[in-house]
Amino acid sequence: MKPSIRWATLGWTFFIAENAILSENRSMIIEQLGDENYHLVYGTLSTAATASIGYGYYQLRKAAQSSNVTNLLKSKPPVGNMAGAWIFMSVGIFLASQGLPRMQIPVSSSGGSSLQVRCPFDFTGKKDNDSSPVSGIDRITRHPGLWSMGLVGIGNSLLATSVPMRLWWSGPAFVAWLGGAHTDSRFRRGLGGQMDPMYDSLTSNVPFFALVSGKQGSGSWKALQHETKELNALASVAASTIWILRRIR
C-alpha cells in the first residue's frame, strides 16, 4: 500500500474500529474496569483516532506541496463533479441546519405601517406533528448528525483532484454508514439504548432510503416539506453555492 493511501485511510479505519469495538463491548469493559475508566479509555482512543485523521490530512497536503501534483491540486474539477459536490454539500449542510433554531426575517410588520425588530432565530419554534412517530429530518435519516458530515465529505471528495484526497474526504461517509448501522444494531438489541420498532420500520440509516422506498406512505414528501425550516434550508444552499464558487475561481 502506498504511503499516501495509508495516510488517507488508516486514521478513519482506526476511528471506526475503536468506536465499534468499545461500544459493542461496553458492558464487559465496564465490569472489568469500571465506568470511569471505560470513559477514560474511550475518550483517549477517540482523541488519538481523531488526531491520526488530522495528521493524515496534514501529511497528504505536505506531500502534495512538495511534489509534482501541486498544479493538479489547484486544477478545477470537471463540471459533473462540481454539480455533484454542490448537491451533496447542500444536503449535508441542510441536515445540520435543521437541527438549529428556525431562522426568520428579523423585521416584521405588526400591523399598519409599524415595523418590529425581532431575533433572527425563533427559539420557540414551530412544533412538528407530535402525533406522527416520524417527523422532520428523521424522515431522511436516523442519524442526521453523522450524515451531515458524511455528505459534506462526499461533496469535497468530488472536488478533490487526487485519489488519496478523495479517499480521505470519503472517510466521514463511511463513519456515518458503518457507525450508524452499528448504533442501530446495538439499539435493536437493547445495548446502550432502545429503538422503537415502529420508528425503526419507518426510517433508514442511509439518507432518503425510507422516503424513496415508500416506508412512510404517499404523503411523506409533502410532510417533510411542511416540517422543513425553510430559511435554514435556503441558507444551506447558499453556503454550499458559495463554497463551490470559491473552489472554481
C-alpha positions in Angstrom: 0.0 0.0 0.0 1.4 3.4 -1.0 2.1 5.8 1.9 -0.4 8.3 0.6 -3.1 5.7 0.7 -2.2 4.7 4.2 -2.4 8.4 5.4 -5.8 8.7 3.7 -7.4 5.6 5.1 -5.8 4.3 8.3 -6.9 7.2 10.6 -10.6 6.7 9.5 -10.2 2.9 9.9 -8.9 3.3 13.4 -11.7 5.7 14.3 -14.4 3.4 13.0 -12.9 0.3 14.6 -12.2 1.7 18.1 -15.7 3.1 18.3 -17.3 -0.1 17.2 -15.2 -2.4 19.4 -15.6 -0.2 22.6 -19.3 0.4 22.2 -20.1 -3.2 21.3 -18.2 -4.4 24.4 -19.2 -1.6 26.7 -20.8 -3.7 29.4 -18.0 -6.2 29.6 -15.3 -3.4 29.8 -17.2 -1.5 32.5 -17.5 -4.7 34.5 -13.7 -5.2 34.3 -12.5 -1.6 34.5 -15.4 0.4 35.9 -17.5 3.2 34.3 -15.0 6.0 34.9 -12.1 4.0 33.4 -14.2 2.9 30.4 -14.9 6.5 29.5 -11.2 7.4 30.0 -10.2 4.6 27.6 -12.9 5.6 25.2 -12.0 9.3 25.2 -8.3 8.6 24.9 -8.7 6.3 21.9 -11.2 8.5 20.2 -8.9 11.5 20.7 -5.9 9.5 19.3 -8.0 8.4 16.3 -9.2 11.9 15.6 -5.6 13.2 15.8 -4.5 10.5 13.4 -7.1 11.6 10.9 -5.9 15.2 11.1 -2.3 14.1 10.9 -3.1 12.1 7.8 -4.6 15.1 6.1 -1.5 17.2 7.1 0.8 14.6 5.5 -1.2 14.4 2.3 -1.1 18.2 1.9 2.6 18.3 2.8 3.3 15.5 0.2 1.3 17.3 -2.5 3.0 20.6 -1.9 6.5 19.1 -2.2 5.7 17.0 -5.3 4.7 17.5 -8.9 1.0 17.2 -8.1 0.7 20.8 -6.8 -0.7 22.1 -10.0 -3.1 19.2 -10.1 -4.5 20.1 -6.7 -5.1 23.6 -7.9 -6.9 22.5 -11.1 -10.6 22.7 -11.5 -12.6 19.5 -11.2 -15.0 18.5 -14.1 -18.3 20.2 -14.3 -20.1 17.0 -13.4 -18.1 16.6 -10.2 -18.8 20.2 -9.2 -22.6 19.7 -9.8 -22.5 16.5 -7.7 -20.4 18.2 -5.0 -23.0 21.1 -4.8 -25.8 18.6 -4.4 -24.1 16.5 -1.7 -22.9 19.5 0.2 -26.3 21.3 0.1 -28.0 18.2 1.5 -25.3 17.8 4.1 -25.4 21.4 5.3 -29.2 21.2 5.1 -29.3 18.3 7.6 -27.1 20.3 10.0 -29.2 23.4 9.6 -32.4 21.7 10.5 -31.0 21.0 14.0 -30.7 24.7 14.6 -33.5 27.1 15.7 -35.8 28.2 12.9 -34.4 31.2 11.1 -36.8 34.1 10.5 -36.6 37.5 8.8 -35.6 39.9 11.7 -38.0 42.6 10.6 -41.8 42.0 10.7 -44.9 44.1 10.3 -47.0 44.4 13.4 -50.0 45.9 11.6 -50.3 49.2 9.8 -47.0 50.7 8.8 -45.1 49.9 12.0 -42.2 47.6 11.8 -41.0 45.4 14.6 -37.4 44.1 15.0 -37.1 40.6 16.3 -34.4 37.9 16.8 -33.3 36.2 13.6 -33.8 32.9 15.2 -37.2 31.7 16.5 -36.3 29.8 19.7 -40.0 29.0 20.4 -40.2 27.1 17.1 -43.0 25.6 15.2 -43.6 22.1 16.6 -43.5 19.1 14.3 -46.5 16.8 14.1 -46.4 15.2 17.6 -49.0 12.5 16.5 -46.6 11.1 13.9 -43.9 8.6 15.0 -41.5 10.2 12.5 -41.1 13.9 11.6 -38.6 16.4 10.3 -35.2 15.2 9.2 -35.8 11.9 10.9 -37.8 11.2 7.7 -34.5 11.4 5.8 -32.1 9.5 8.1 -32.0 8.2 11.7 -28.5 9.8 12.0 -28.6 13.4 10.6 -25.6 14.5 12.5 -23.4 11.7 11.1 -24.7 12.0 7.6 -24.4 15.8 7.6 -20.6 15.3 7.9 -20.7 12.3 5.6 -22.4 14.1 2.7 -20.2 17.2 3.0 -17.3 14.8 2.9 -18.6 13.2 -0.3 -19.0 16.7 -1.8 -15.4 17.6 -1.0 -14.2 14.2 -2.3 -15.8 15.1 -5.7 -13.9 18.3 -5.7 -10.6 16.7 -4.9 -8.2 16.0 -7.8 -6.0 13.3 -6.3 -7.0 9.7 -5.3 -5.6 10.0 -1.7 -7.5 13.2 -1.0 -10.7 11.6 -2.4 -10.3 8.7 -0.1 -9.6 10.9 2.9 -12.7 13.0 2.2 -14.8 9.8 1.8 -14.0 8.9 5.4 -16.9 10.7 7.1 -19.4 8.9 4.8 -18.0 5.5 6.0 -18.2 6.7 9.6 -21.9 7.6 9.0 -22.7 4.4 7.2 -20.9 1.9 9.4 -21.3 3.9 12.6 -25.0 4.5 12.1 -25.6 0.8 11.2 -23.7 -0.4 14.3 -25.6 2.0 16.5 -28.9 0.8 15.1 -27.8 -2.8 15.6 -27.0 -2.1 19.3 -30.2 -0.3 20.0 -32.3 -3.1 18.4 -30.6 -5.5 20.9 -31.0 -3.1 23.8 -27.3 -2.3 24.2 -26.7 1.4 25.2 -30.2 2.5 24.1 -33.6 1.4 22.7 -35.2 1.8 19.3 -38.9 1.7 18.9 -39.9 -0.9 16.4 -42.4 1.5 14.7 -39.7 4.2 14.4 -37.2 1.5 13.0 -39.7 0.4 10.4 -40.4 3.9 9.1 -36.9 5.3 9.0 -33.5 4.4 7.5 -29.8 4.9 8.1 -28.9 5.7 4.5 -30.4 9.2 3.7 -33.7 9.2 1.8 -34.0 5.4 1.5 -37.1 5.3 3.7 -38.7 8.1 1.7 -37.9 6.6 -1.7 -38.9 3.1 -0.7 -42.3 4.4 0.5 -42.0 3.2 4.1 -43.6 6.4 5.3 -46.6 6.4 2.9 -47.6 8.5 0.0 -47.7 11.8 1.9 -44.2 11.7 3.4 -42.6 14.1 0.9 -45.3 16.7 1.4 -45.0 16.2 5.2 -41.2 16.7 5.0 -41.7 19.9 3.1 -44.1 21.2 5.7 -41.8 20.3 8.6 -38.7 21.8 7.0 -37.3 25.1 8.3 -37.3 27.0 5.1 -34.9 29.8 5.7 -32.4 27.3 7.2 -32.7 25.3 4.0 -32.1 28.3 1.8 -29.1 29.3 3.9 -27.7 25.8 3.4 -28.0 26.0 -0.3 -26.4 29.5 -0.3 -23.5 28.2 1.8 -22.7 25.3 -0.5 -23.0 27.5 -3.5 -20.5 30.0 -2.2 -18.1 27.1 -1.3 -18.3 25.7 -4.8 -17.9 29.1 -6.5 -14.8 29.8 -4.3 -13.4 26.4 -5.4 -13.7 27.1 -9.1 -12.4 30.6 -9.1 
